[in-house]
Amino acid sequence: MTKVLHTEHAPAAIGPYIQGVDLGSMVLTSGQIPVNPVTGEVSPDIAVQARQSLENVKAVVESSGLKVGDIVKMTVFVKDLNDFGTVNEVYGKFFDEHGVEHYPARSCVEVARLPKDVGIEIEAIAVRK
């Protein structure tokens, strides 16, 4: 059974897609850009953007009843690979704060441009154990 995920704790989709989908045993999120779901604003600081994108992913995953520790794979898209170190620092701290047993598998890819000209977008796959 497929269930569409929607939460007010992550930004609404800005196109013809959904925030995520729950397939029963697996949850897939759409890419989450660093839009604050309350204010609609985006910080110019890449560290703040990385944290907001992670918080948005977390909100979508949690809307399915899963938690950060259930995330098994993430894909990170960055506009500038020179931000890799900063993103890694924020990423590691985020997962450490959630007491995960191990970090998820991850890919990080530099892209030419992202929606709203943000510096980062993150998507996740979580599994129901």
Salt bridges, closest charged atoms under 4 A:
GLU8 OE2 - HIS6 NE2 2.99
ASP22 OD1 - ARG128 NH1 3.05
GLU55 OE2 - ARG51 NH2 2.94
GLU62 OE2 - LYS58 NZ 3.84
ASP70 OD1 - LYS67 NZ 3.71
ASP70 OD1 - LYS129 NZ 3.52
GLU97 OE1 - ARG51 NH2 2.76
ASP117 OD1 - ARG113 NE 2.55
